[in-house]
Amino acid sequence: HFTREELAASAAEADRWRWGARKTFMHAWEGYKKQAWGKDEFRPVSGSVGRTWANCGLQILDALSTIWIMELNEPFDEATKWVEESLRFDYTGLVSFFEITIRALGGLVSAHSLSGREVYLRRAKELADKMLPAFDDSMSGFPWTQVNLKTGKGQKGWFSGTVLSEAGTVQLEFRYISQHTGDPKYAQAADKAMRSIVAASGGKGLVPWGLSGKPSPHTINQHITFGAMGDSYIS
């Protein structure tokens, strides 16, 4: 058993860590605002703009749920204003379907779930509509590795088939949009990909990370991993 004094000391220590994390976040946020506002990536040491992923302010979208949980009201309002007025999904280059799902789409739906602000669901639906064409029926519903948000055209990446994490980590976001808009097409697309994963595995829970949807769902390697290529599917 812990004494009352020990519990109070533990709570005080946790509170110091909490406020320290909050202060650290705000230091990074203010630097990003000053040097790279609206850009996808920020180099903290040099204070310069980093890589372009989809030219959609990924740094902001990625941070939305953290900002809300930390109860940083002013930064959340700043981010909301940017999402309403400046967010665009018209990048003409190829973007990672997986990264855009978990970071941009995931950031928007999590912000909607936490705050209830309509703008986040509206912008998430807008992005999902641009991503839907990447789910390819000719590949048993597996998504293309890369997608052009402007045209909806997909393309393979470095791997000849479909990576397990890329097909099996998108269901939460697309189902959420269907549940909150009443339009089933988003969940249907993501769930078809999941059903194809189950079919490829023969109904087993553990699935090798290399998949193919042609001519029907099947695995193309035997490497089961909890690390890269399979981690987010497992989780």
Secondary structure, DSSP 8 states (H G I E B T S, - for coil): ---HHHHHHHHHHHHHHHHHHHHHHHHHHHHHHHHHTT-S-EETTTTEE---SSSS-HHHHHHHHHHHHTT-HHHHHHHHHHHHHT------SEEEHHHIIIIIIHHHHHHHHHH--HHHHHHHHHHHHHHGGGB-GGGTT-B-SEEETTT--EE--SSSSEEHHHHHSSHHHHHHHHHHHS-THHHHHHHHHHHHHHHHHTT-SS--SEEE-SSS-EES-----SSTTTHHHH-
